[in-house]
Amino acid sequence: MTLESHRPFIEDLYRELHAHPELSHREHRTAGRMAELLREAGFEVHEHVGGTGVVGVLRRGTGPTVLVRADMDGLPVVEAEQVPYRSTQTDEWEGQTVGVMHACGHDTHMATLQGALRILVEQDDWSGTLVAVLQPAEETIDGAKGMQDDLRRILPDGIDVALGQHVMPGAAGTVSLAAGPVMAASDHLIVTVHGRGGHGSQPEATVDPIVLAASIVVRLQTVVSRTVAPFEQAVVTVGTFHAGTKQNIIPESARFEINIRTFDEGVRARVIAAIERIVQGECEASGAPRPATIERGSTAPLTDNDPQATALVAAAFDEAFGAQHLELRPLLGSEDFSDLPATWGAPYVYWMYGGFDPQLVAEATERGTLAASVPSNHSPTFIPVMQPTLDTATTAMVAAARAFLAR
């Protein structure tokens, strides 16, 4: 059997999954469907792994244990009307009714993984153990870590390598790979500054936390430009700001949240230290009654491809894709995929594949309008072209797995 014979199954599954997204930790229908398909393919299936996760194990003689992963969760995004298989799903999210959409392409990850597994099962020239992980809650960056205890129980002898991939706003038909850091670590700080409230007509009797917090937000814009060297990379973003209840009341406090992206542990420590120094320094300068409260929120690990394992996958991609195999530039987005191989301290390889019309991407790149012309992940218009996107991702996963499975 060939990719062509499995293409209708992969495309139909993609349409089905795209139309029925589920939010993080609520992937019940999706998980059930993934488990059903793994059983059909002959895998030993484990459900409710770390919550809604699914693991399939196929043992075929001696050889390496290769873990292949796809994430399952959608996002609280209302999908734009572009395709007949559009999602109309809704759910509750942070007290609101929201639309739900596979706005990050996890539907392509699942459909092509299931297709790749079927192709691998039908090939009789390899041996080893193939482990399929359908992971929940990648978007909340806690799904992989939540599976670790159960994975140790299911696979007490560990794995030899883990493989994962992600669709991006690049040209369909291309795959991009590099050794070393390819996706940033992410940190989340929640800052509360404390003032002294009062009447809006008497600011001299108060310590205004809004002015204090606003000063901090502006000053934080200097962290990267004045703390991080030009040849290093970091991003500091203030994504939320909450204060006050009424226009003539100066509140007691203000709260804002900071997102930090880095590729290097030294840079990460330096950036966080600078943020804490600026926050507390501005509080002291403003006469705040007490220091700010700084809480740590969610974190995402650095995605750092193992050089030796990446070299094997790169050779397989050269053979499968030729000139369509590109060098991956490090991305400041974050992933929790590496928490899966971290369960056993195993090496891993993570790559990207394009999902949009190659001519559109080429013209936008030439004009310098790629960000505006091609939908980005998490956008309501992030709907990859079906082909050659699905064929490419399926081929990539088969080629990468075969690079390790014993012949």
Phi, psi and chi 1 to 4 in degrees:
 res  aa     phi    psi   chi1   chi2   chi3   chi4
   1 MET       -  145.9  -61.3  -74.0  -78.6      -
   2 THR  -119.4  174.3   62.8      -      -      -
   3 LEU   -56.0  -40.5  172.0   59.9      -      -
   4 GLU   -58.9  -38.7  -72.4   74.5   18.3      -
   5 SER   -71.6  -24.3   63.7      -      -      -
   6 HIS   -94.1   -9.7  -70.8  -79.1      -      -
   7 ARG   -56.0  -45.4 -172.4  177.9  -68.5  129.7
   8 PRO   -59.0  -41.0  -25.1   35.6      -      -
   9 PHE   -61.2  -46.2  161.8   77.9      -      -
  10 ILE   -64.2  -44.1  -63.2  167.5      -      -
  11 GLU   -66.6  -42.7  -68.7 -178.2   -8.0      -
  12 ASP   -64.0  -41.0  -73.5  -14.5      -      -
  13 LEU   -65.3  -40.2  179.1   58.6      -      -
  14 TYR   -59.5  -47.2  166.0   68.4      -      -
  15 ARG   -59.9  -43.3  -67.1 -174.0 -169.4   95.3
  16 GLU   -61.9  -47.7  174.0 -167.3  -18.9      -
  17 LEU   -67.2  -38.8  -66.1  169.7      -      -
  18 HIS   -62.1  -37.2 -173.6   86.0      -      -
  19 ALA   -78.2  -13.1      -      -      -      -
  20 HIS  -130.7   58.3  -63.1   90.1      -      -
  21 PRO   -73.9  156.1   30.8  -36.5      -      -
  22 GLU  -136.3  148.1  -64.6  172.5  -64.4      -
  23 LEU   -75.1  167.1  -64.9  175.3      -      -
  24 SER   -55.5  135.5  -55.1      -      -      -
  25 HIS    69.0    4.8  -63.9  -66.1      -      -
  26 ARG  -122.3   24.8  -53.4  175.7 -164.7  175.0
  27 GLU   -83.4   49.6  -51.2   92.5  -19.4      -
  28 HIS   -70.0  -50.3  -56.7  -68.3      -      -
  29 ARG   -63.4  -44.9  179.2 -168.3 -174.5  -80.9
  30 THR   -60.8  -46.1  -53.5      -      -      -
  31 ALA   -62.6  -41.6      -      -      -      -
  32 GLY   -61.5  -40.5      -      -      -      -
  33 ARG   -67.1  -41.6 -173.9   74.4  170.4  113.5
  34 MET   -63.4  -41.8  -66.7  -63.3  101.5      -
  35 ALA   -63.8  -42.1      -      -      -      -
  36 GLU   -59.2  -44.8  175.5 -171.9   15.2      -
  37 LEU   -69.5  -35.6  -67.8  173.0      -      -
  38 LEU   -64.1  -40.9  -72.5  174.9      -      -
  39 ARG   -62.6  -43.1  -72.3 -167.6 -176.5   92.6
  40 GLU   -58.5  -34.2  -73.0  179.2    6.6      -
  41 ALA   -82.8   -4.0      -      -      -      -
  42 GLY    97.0   14.7      -      -      -      -
  43 PHE   -86.0  148.5  -77.5   72.6      -      -
  44 GLU   -74.8  124.5  163.6 -161.3  -45.7      -
  45 VAL  -113.4  134.5  175.9      -      -      -
  46 HIS  -119.3  123.5  -57.3  -98.0      -      -
  47 GLU  -108.1  168.4  -62.6 -175.4   74.1      -
  48 HIS    57.2   39.3  -49.4  -64.6      -      -
  49 VAL   -84.3  111.6  179.6      -      -      -
  50 GLY    62.8   30.8      -      -      -      -
  51 GLY   114.4 -105.8      -      -      -      -
  52 THR  -102.9   11.5   49.1      -      -      -
  53 GLY   -71.1  156.4      -      -      -      -
  54 VAL  -131.4  136.6  178.7      -      -      -
  55 VAL  -128.6  131.2  174.0      -      -      -
  56 GLY  -115.6  137.5      -      -      -      -
  57 VAL  -125.7  128.0 -178.9      -      -      -
  58 LEU  -124.2  112.6 -179.9   68.3      -      -
  59 ARG  -100.9  126.6  -64.3  179.9  173.6   87.8
  60 ARG  -137.9   80.4 -176.5 -171.2  -76.7 -179.7
  61 GLY    71.6 -166.8      -      -      -      -
  62 THR   -81.7  155.6   60.3      -      -      -
  63 GLY   142.4  179.8      -      -      -      -
  64 PRO   -64.0  156.3  -19.4   31.7      -      -
  65 THR  -102.2  117.1  -62.2      -      -      -
  66 VAL  -114.9  121.7  178.4      -      -      -
  67 LEU   -98.3  128.7 -176.2  152.5      -      -
  68 VAL  -120.4  137.5  -68.8      -      -      -
  69 ARG  -128.7  143.6  173.4  -95.4 -154.9  173.4
  70 ALA  -135.5  143.6      -      -      -      -
  71 ASP   -95.5  156.2   34.9   13.0      -      -
  72 MET  -116.0  -17.1  -61.5 -169.9  -66.2      -
  73 ASP   -85.9  149.8   49.9  -25.8      -      -
  74 GLY   -98.3 -167.6      -      -      -      -
  75 LEU  -129.4  155.5  -74.0  159.5      -      -
  76 PRO   -77.3   72.7   27.6  -33.7      -      -
  77 VAL  -132.7  136.2  173.7      -      -      -
  78 VAL   -83.9  119.3  177.1      -      -      -
  79 GLU   -73.4  135.6 -179.1  172.5  -17.9      -
  80 ALA   -70.5  149.1      -      -      -      -
  81 GLU   -77.5  103.7  -68.9 -167.4   44.3      -
  82 GLN  -133.1  -31.7  -67.5 -175.5 -165.0      -
  83 VAL  -131.0  153.1  -67.7      -      -      -
  84 PRO   -67.1  -19.4   19.6  -30.8      -      -
  85 TYR   -97.3   27.9   45.4   89.2      -      -
  86 ARG   -57.0  143.8  169.7 -179.1  178.2 -110.1
  87 SER   -78.0  132.6  167.7      -      -      -
  88 THR  -117.5   16.5   58.3      -      -      -
  89 GLN   -69.7  149.4  -56.6  -63.5  -51.5      -
  90 THR  -133.8  161.8   60.8      -      -      -
  91 ASP  -159.7  174.2 -156.9  -15.0      -      -
  92 GLU   -93.2  133.9  -63.9  -62.3  -47.9      -
  93 TRP  -145.5  115.0 -177.0 -102.6      -      -
  94 GLU    52.2   46.1  -64.5 -174.6   -9.4      -
  95 GLY    81.3    5.2      -      -      -      -
  96 GLN  -125.2  152.9  -58.9  179.5   62.9      -
  97 THR   -84.5  123.7  -60.3      -      -      -
  98 VAL  -127.5  156.6  -64.2      -      -      -
  99 GLY   -72.7  157.9      -      -      -      -
 100 VAL  -127.2  134.3 -175.2      -      -      -
 101 MET  -146.8  147.1  177.2 -170.3  174.8      -
 102 HIS   -81.6   69.3  -90.4  -58.6      -      -
 103 ALA   -83.6    3.7      -      -      -      -
 104 CYS  -121.9    9.5 -155.1      -      -      -
 105 GLY    79.1   16.2      -      -      -      -
 106 HIS   -64.7  -22.2  -64.2 -176.1      -      -
 107 ASP   -64.3  -38.4   44.9   -1.3      -      -
 108 THR   -67.5  -34.4   72.6      -      -      -
 109 HIS   -63.5  -46.7  -56.0  170.9      -      -
 110 MET   -68.1  -46.2  -70.8 -176.5  -78.1      -
 111 ALA   -62.4  -43.1      -      -      -      -
 112 THR   -75.5  -29.6   57.0      -      -      -
 113 LEU   -65.0  -45.2  178.7   63.1      -      -
 114 GLN   -62.6  -38.0  -69.0  -75.9    0.0      -
 115 GLY   -65.1  -43.8      -      -      -      -
 116 ALA   -62.2  -39.3      -      -      -      -
 117 LEU   -62.0  -41.4  -65.0  174.8      -      -
 118 ARG   -64.1  -40.1  -83.5  163.6  168.9   67.0
 119 ILE   -64.7  -44.7  -67.1  170.5      -      -
 120 LEU   -64.2  -39.6  -72.6  164.5      -      -
 121 VAL   -61.0  -37.5  165.1      -      -      -
 122 GLU   -77.6  -17.5  -69.3  171.6   -7.0      -
 123 GLN   -83.8  130.5  -64.9  173.8  -17.7      -
 124 ASP  -107.3   15.0   60.4    4.4      -      -
 125 ASP  -106.8   25.3   61.9  -18.8      -      -
 126 TRP  -138.6  159.3   61.9  -93.9      -      -
 127 SER  -139.1  160.6   65.1      -      -      -
 128 GLY   136.1 -162.2      -      -      -      -
 129 THR  -123.1  126.2  -61.0      -      -      -
 130 LEU  -106.1  122.9 -172.6   59.3      -      -
 131 VAL  -116.2  118.5  179.3      -      -      -
 132 ALA  -101.7  123.5      -      -      -      -
 133 VAL  -113.4  118.5  171.4      -      -      -
 134 LEU  -102.8  104.6  -77.3  -56.4      -      -
 135 GLN   -97.3  134.7 -178.6 -154.5  -53.1      -
 136 PRO   -85.1  166.7   32.9  -35.2      -      -
 137 ALA    54.7   42.0      -      -      -      -
 138 GLU   -69.1  -36.7 -176.0  -82.4  -29.5      -
 139 GLU   -64.6  -25.6  -62.8  -66.1   -8.5      -
 140 THR   -98.0    5.4   52.2      -      -      -
 141 ILE    55.2   36.8  -51.2  -67.3      -      -
 142 ASP  -138.9    0.4   59.9   -9.8      -      -
 143 GLY   -69.3  -44.0      -      -      -      -
 144 ALA   -66.1  -45.2      -      -      -      -
 145 LYS   -62.3  -35.4 -171.0  164.0  -74.1 -172.1
 146 GLY   -67.3  -17.9      -      -      -      -
 147 MET   -89.7  -10.4  -61.7 -178.0   79.5      -
 148 GLN   -60.0  -46.3  -72.0  178.8  -26.1      -
 149 ASP   -61.7  -45.0  -71.8  -16.4      -      -
 150 ASP   -67.2  -36.3  -73.7  -18.2      -      -
 151 LEU   -64.1  -38.3  -76.7  170.4      -      -
 152 ARG   -62.7  -34.7  -69.2 -172.0 -167.5   97.1
 153 ARG   -71.8  -42.7  174.6 -179.4   53.2   79.6
 154 ILE   -70.7  -37.3  -63.9  166.6      -      -
 155 LEU  -126.9   70.8  -60.4  163.6      -      -
 156 PRO   -64.1  -23.8   23.4  -34.5      -      -
 157 ASP   -88.4    0.7  -64.5  -31.9      -      -
 158 GLY    80.1 -169.1      -      -      -      -
 159 ILE  -129.5  164.9   63.5  170.8      -      -
 160 ASP   -95.8  -29.0  -68.5  -75.5      -      -
 161 VAL  -163.0  152.7   69.8      -      -      -
 162 ALA  -121.8  142.3      -      -      -      -
 163 LEU  -128.9  136.8  -54.8  171.4      -      -
 164 GLY  -149.8  161.3      -      -      -      -
 165 GLN  -149.7  163.5   59.6 -178.7  -13.2      -
 166 HIS  -147.5  138.8 -155.1  -61.7      -      -
 167 VAL   -80.4  140.8   64.1      -      -      -
 168 MET  -135.7  168.2  -63.5  -62.9  -72.7      -
 169 PRO   -77.4   57.0   26.0  -33.6      -      -
 170 GLY  -115.6 -173.4      -      -      -      -
 171 ALA   -74.0  127.1      -      -      -      -
 172 ALA   -60.7  139.9      -      -      -      -
 173 GLY   102.0  -12.5      -      -      -      -
 174 THR  -104.5  150.5   62.5      -      -      -
 175 VAL  -125.6  145.8  -65.8      -      -      -
 176 SER  -128.9  132.8  -59.4      -      -      -
 177 LEU  -147.6  147.7  173.7   64.9      -      -
 178 ALA  -156.6  153.3      -      -      -      -
 179 ALA   -81.6  159.8      -      -      -      -
 180 GLY    83.6 -162.7      -      -      -      -
 181 PRO   -64.5  124.1  -21.7   33.4      -      -
 182 VAL  -121.7  -19.3  -68.4      -      -      -
 183 MET  -139.4  145.6  -64.9 -168.6   78.2      -
 184 ALA   -77.1  155.3      -      -      -      -
 185 ALA   -75.3  150.8      -      -      -      -
 186 SER  -128.8  136.6  173.9      -      -      -
 187 ASP  -125.9  150.8  -71.6  -81.9      -      -
 188 HIS  -130.1  117.7  171.3 -155.6      -      -
 189 LEU  -112.9  136.7  -60.3 -179.1      -      -
 190 ILE  -113.7  115.1  -54.6  149.0      -      -
 191 VAL  -111.3  129.1  178.5      -      -      -
 192 THR  -119.4  119.8  -56.6      -      -      -
 193 VAL  -100.8  141.3  -63.9      -      -      -
 194 HIS  -109.3  126.1  -51.8  -77.0      -      -
 195 GLY  -116.8 -155.2      -      -      -      -
 196 ARG  -133.5  112.7 -174.9  168.6   60.1 -111.9
 197 GLY   -75.4  169.3      -      -      -      -
 198 GLY   174.1 -167.0      -      -      -      -
 199 HIS   -77.2  141.3 -159.8  -74.3      -      -
 200 GLY   -62.5  -20.7      -      -      -      -
 201 SER   -84.4   -8.5   66.6      -      -      -
 202 GLN  -128.5   62.4  -65.5  177.6  -66.1      -
 203 PRO   -64.2  -23.3   23.3  -34.5      -      -
 204 GLU   -67.7  -18.2   73.5  -78.6    0.4      -
 205 ALA   -92.5    4.9      -      -      -      -
 206 THR  -124.2  172.0   71.9      -      -      -
 207 VAL  -118.2  106.2  174.7      -      -      -
 208 ASP   -77.3  111.2 -168.9  -27.1      -      -
 209 PRO   -73.0  -20.9   29.0  -35.5      -      -
 210 ILE   -70.6  -46.4  -65.5  177.9      -      -
 211 VAL   -62.8  -41.1  173.4      -      -      -
 212 LEU   -61.2  -49.8  166.0   55.8      -      -
 213 ALA   -65.1  -38.1      -      -      -      -
 214 ALA   -63.4  -38.6      -      -      -      -
 215 SER   -63.0  -39.4  -62.4      -      -      -
 216 ILE   -64.8  -45.1  -66.7  171.1      -      -
 217 VAL   -58.0  -44.2  171.1      -      -      -
 218 VAL   -65.7  -44.0  172.0      -      -      -
 219 ARG   -65.5  -32.0 -178.4   72.1 -174.8  -84.1
 220 LEU   -63.0  -21.1  -70.7  178.0      -      -
 221 GLN   -67.6  -12.1  -52.6  -46.9  -56.8      -
 222 THR   -92.3   -6.8   67.8      -      -      -
 223 VAL   -60.4  -50.5  169.2      -      -      -
 224 VAL   -68.9  -44.1  172.9      -      -      -
 225 SER   -71.0  -23.6   66.1      -      -      -
 226 ARG  -120.2    0.8  -69.4  -62.7  175.9  -92.9
 227 THR  -121.0  -26.9  -55.1      -      -      -
 228 VAL  -107.0  130.8  178.6      -      -      -
 229 ALA   -65.9  152.4      -      -      -      -
 230 PRO   -57.7  -29.7  -25.2   34.2      -      -
 231 PHE   -87.4   -2.0   54.4   84.4      -      -
 232 GLU   -99.7  168.7  -63.0  171.4  -33.8      -
 233 GLN  -131.0  139.7  -74.3 -174.2  -74.8      -
 234 ALA  -163.6  154.9      -      -      -      -
 235 VAL  -133.4  135.4  170.5      -      -      -
 236 VAL  -125.0  117.8  175.3      -      -      -
 237 THR  -127.3  131.3  -63.5      -      -      -
 238 VAL   -93.7  112.8  176.5      -      -      -
 239 GLY  -100.5  -20.9      -      -      -      -
 240 THR  -137.0  154.9   70.7      -      -      -
 241 PHE  -151.9  119.2 -168.1  110.9      -      -
 242 HIS  -131.9  128.0  -56.3  -79.4      -      -
 243 ALA  -165.8  144.9      -      -      -      -
 244 GLY    81.7  161.5      -      -      -      -
 245 THR  -130.2  -19.7   57.0      -      -      -
 246 LYS  -155.8  147.5 -165.4  170.4 -177.3  -72.9
 247 GLN   -64.0  -21.9   47.9   82.4   23.6      -
 248 ASN  -110.8   21.9   64.4  -12.9      -      -
 249 ILE  -121.9  123.0  -60.8  173.5      -      -
 250 ILE   -83.5  120.7  -66.6  172.6      -      -
 251 PRO   -77.7  172.7   30.0  -35.3      -      -
 252 GLU   -81.0  -25.5  -70.9  -76.0  -47.3      -
 253 SER  -153.7  165.7   63.9      -      -      -
 254 ALA  -137.7  147.4      -      -      -      -
 255 ARG  -132.5  134.9  178.4  177.9  179.3  -87.4
 256 PHE  -144.9  160.4   55.5   93.1      -      -
 257 GLU  -121.7  140.7  -64.5  175.4   81.1      -
 258 ILE  -119.0  135.9  -53.5  168.9      -      -
 259 ASN  -112.2  134.1 -178.7 -106.0      -      -
 260 ILE  -125.1  133.0  -56.7  156.1      -      -
 261 ARG  -124.6  129.9  -54.1  -73.2  173.3  130.0
 262 THR  -145.5  160.6   54.6      -      -      -
 263 PHE  -111.4   -6.5  -71.7  107.7      -      -
 264 ASP  -135.8  135.6  177.4   85.8      -      -
 265 GLU   -63.8  -36.8 -176.9   58.2   35.1      -
 266 GLY   -65.2  -42.8      -      -      -      -
 267 VAL   -63.5  -43.2  173.1      -      -      -
 268 ARG   -56.8  -49.4  174.7  177.9  177.1  -93.0
 269 ALA   -63.0  -39.4      -      -      -      -
 270 ARG   -66.4  -41.8 -159.4 -176.5  -37.1  141.1
 271 VAL   -66.5  -45.1  166.5      -      -      -
 272 ILE   -64.4  -40.1  -68.2  174.3      -      -
 273 ALA   -63.1  -39.8      -      -      -      -
 274 ALA   -65.4  -40.5      -      -      -      -
 275 ILE   -62.2  -47.5  -69.9  170.3      -      -
 276 GLU   -62.8  -39.3  -67.3  175.2  -17.3      -
 277 ARG   -64.5  -43.9 -175.3  172.3   63.6 -110.4
 278 ILE   -65.4  -44.8  -72.2  169.2      -      -
 279 VAL   -59.5  -52.1  167.6      -      -      -
 280 GLN   -70.7  -33.8  -58.6  -61.3    3.8      -
 281 GLY   -64.7  -42.4      -      -      -      -
 282 GLU   -65.9  -35.8  -69.7  -73.2  -14.5      -
 283 CYS   -63.0  -44.4  -71.9      -      -      -
 284 GLU   -65.4  -42.2 -175.4  174.7   -7.4      -
 285 ALA   -63.6  -29.5      -      -      -      -
 286 SER   -88.1   -4.1  -63.8      -      -      -
 287 GLY    74.8   30.0      -      -      -      -
 288 ALA   -59.6  143.3      -      -      -      -
 289 PRO   -65.6  -21.4   21.6  -31.8      -      -
 290 ARG  -157.4  161.7   57.7 -168.0  172.9  101.5
 291 PRO   -61.3  159.4  -20.9   32.3      -      -
 292 ALA   -67.7  153.2      -      -      -      -
 293 THR   -95.6  122.5  -56.6      -      -      -
 294 ILE  -118.5  114.9  -57.0  176.7      -      -
 295 GLU  -107.5  147.2  -55.5  168.9   74.2      -
 296 ARG   -90.9  128.3  -63.4  -66.7 -179.4   97.8
 297 GLY   -98.3 -146.5      -      -      -      -
 298 SER   -70.5  152.3   60.4      -      -      -
 299 THR  -129.5  151.6   62.4      -      -      -
 300 ALA  -122.3  140.2      -      -      -      -
 301 PRO   -76.0  161.2   30.5  -35.7      -      -
 302 LEU   -67.8  138.1  179.3   69.0      -      -
 303 THR   -97.6  109.6  -55.7      -      -      -
 304 ASP  -128.7   95.4 -171.0    0.7      -      -
 305 ASN   -64.5  133.4  -79.0  -20.1      -      -
 306 ASP   -65.3  127.0  177.8   79.2      -      -
 307 PRO   -60.4  -45.1  -23.8   33.9      -      -
 308 GLN   -67.3  -45.5  -68.6 -179.4  -41.7      -
 309 ALA   -65.0  -38.4      -      -      -      -
 310 THR   -63.7  -37.4  -59.2      -      -      -
 311 ALA   -61.4  -38.9      -      -      -      -
 312 LEU   -66.2  -43.2  -69.2  174.5      -      -
 313 VAL   -67.1  -40.0  175.2      -      -      -
 314 ALA   -59.9  -41.5      -      -      -      -
 315 ALA   -63.7  -40.1      -      -      -      -
 316 ALA   -65.7  -38.2      -      -      -      -
 317 PHE   -69.7  -36.3  -76.0    0.3      -      -
 318 ASP   -58.0  -43.1  -78.6  -18.9      -      -
 319 GLU   -69.4  -39.4 -177.3  177.4  -13.8      -
 320 ALA   -80.5  -33.4      -      -      -      -
 321 PHE  -120.8  -15.4  -61.1  108.0      -      -
 322 GLY    58.6 -126.7      -      -      -      -
 323 ALA   -68.3  -12.5      -      -      -      -
 324 GLN   -82.3   -2.5  -62.8  -64.7   88.1      -
 325 HIS   -90.3  114.0  171.7 -151.5      -      -
 326 LEU  -112.4  162.8  -51.2  176.0      -      -
 327 GLU   -79.4  130.6 -178.1   77.4   11.9      -
 328 LEU   -87.8  122.8  176.4   60.7      -      -
 329 ARG   -82.7  138.4  -63.7  176.9   59.6 -173.8
 330 PRO   -56.4  139.2  -26.2   35.6      -      -
 331 LEU  -108.9  142.8  -56.1  169.3      -      -
 332 LEU   -84.5   -0.8  -78.8  157.9      -      -
 333 GLY   -69.5  165.5      -      -      -      -
 334 SER  -128.2  158.0  -61.7      -      -      -
 335 GLU  -142.5  157.5 -108.1  -79.1   -1.4      -
 336 ASP  -111.3   11.2   69.3  -16.8      -      -
 337 PHE   -51.6  -41.9  162.3   72.9      -      -
 338 SER   -66.2  -15.0   63.5      -      -      -
 339 ASP   -68.0  -21.6  -79.9  -28.3      -      -
 340 LEU   -69.6  -58.3  -67.0  173.7      -      -
 341 PRO   -64.0  -25.1   19.3  -31.8      -      -
 342 ALA   -62.4  -19.2      -      -      -      -
 343 THR   -53.0  -37.3  -56.7      -      -      -
 344 TRP  -120.7    3.4  -51.3  -85.2      -      -
 345 GLY    71.1   33.4      -      -      -      -
 346 ALA   -92.4  155.6      -      -      -      -
 347 PRO   -72.9  163.3   27.1  -34.3      -      -
 348 TYR  -152.4  163.3   59.4   86.6      -      -
 349 VAL  -137.3  132.6 -174.3      -      -      -
 350 TYR  -133.6  131.1 -166.3   75.1      -      -
 351 TRP  -136.3  171.7   64.5   90.1      -      -
 352 MET  -118.8  151.9  -52.2  -65.3  168.4      -
 353 TYR  -133.3  146.3   58.2   93.1      -      -
 354 GLY   -76.9  155.9      -      -      -      -
 355 GLY  -133.8   11.1      -      -      -      -
 356 PHE  -131.1  162.4  -69.1   84.2      -      -
 357 ASP   -50.1  121.6  177.5   62.7      -      -
 358 PRO   -59.1  -36.1  -25.3   34.6      -      -
 359 GLN   -67.6  -42.3 -176.0  175.4  -11.0      -
 360 LEU   -59.1  -45.6  170.4   66.8      -      -
 361 VAL   -65.2  -43.2  172.7      -      -      -
 362 ALA   -63.9  -44.0      -      -      -      -
 363 GLU   -67.2  -40.9  -68.7  173.5   -7.9      -
 364 ALA   -66.4  -38.2      -      -      -      -
 365 THR   -63.9  -42.4  -58.7      -      -      -
 366 GLU   -64.0  -37.7 -173.2  175.0  -12.1      -
 367 ARG   -79.8  -14.4  -66.9 -167.1  -54.5  -94.3
 368 GLY    77.7   26.0      -      -      -      -
 369 THR  -118.8   25.8   61.8      -      -      -
 370 LEU   -55.7  -45.6 -174.7   65.0      -      -
 371 ALA   -63.3  -32.7      -      -      -      -
 372 ALA   -87.8  -28.4      -      -      -      -
 373 SER   -93.0  -26.6  -58.1      -      -      -
 374 VAL  -114.1  126.5 -179.2      -      -      -
 375 PRO   -57.8  140.8  -22.9   33.3      -      -
 376 SER   -94.2  159.1   66.1      -      -      -
 377 ASN   -53.8  143.1  -59.6   71.2      -      -
 378 HIS    80.6    3.4  -66.1 -152.5      -      -
 379 SER   -85.7  149.0  158.9      -      -      -
 380 PRO   -66.7   -9.7   20.3  -30.8      -      -
 381 THR  -108.9   13.0   56.8      -      -      -
 382 PHE   -79.6   84.4 -171.8   82.1      -      -
 383 ILE  -129.0   97.9  -55.4  170.9      -      -
 384 PRO   -58.4  149.1  -23.8   34.3      -      -
 385 VAL   -65.4  139.8  -64.3      -      -      -
 386 MET   -63.9  -43.5 -167.2  171.8  -62.2      -
 387 GLN  -129.5  142.8  -65.2  -63.6   -0.6      -
 388 PRO   -87.3   17.9   34.1  -36.8      -      -
 389 THR   -56.6  -51.1  -56.6      -      -      -
 390 LEU   -68.6  -40.4  -60.6 -178.7      -      -
 391 ASP   -59.9  -42.9  -80.4    2.8      -      -
 392 THR   -63.9  -47.4  -59.7      -      -      -
 393 ALA   -66.3  -38.6      -      -      -      -
 394 THR   -64.0  -47.5  -55.3      -      -      -
 395 THR   -61.0  -41.3  -60.3      -      -      -
 396 ALA   -62.2  -44.2      -      -      -      -
 397 MET   -68.9  -38.5 -171.6   57.2   81.9      -
 398 VAL   -63.3  -47.4  170.6      -      -      -
 399 ALA   -62.3  -42.5      -      -      -      -
 400 ALA   -66.2  -44.8      -      -      -      -
 401 ALA   -62.4  -42.1      -      -      -      -
 402 ARG   -68.2  -20.4  -72.8 -178.6   59.9   86.3
 403 ALA   -65.5  -18.3      -      -      -      -
 404 PHE  -114.8  -34.1  -62.1   94.6      -      -
 405 LEU   -64.6  139.6  -66.9  165.5      -      -
 406 ALA   -67.3  138.5      -      -      -      -
 407 ARG   -88.1      -  -55.9  -61.5  173.1   92.5
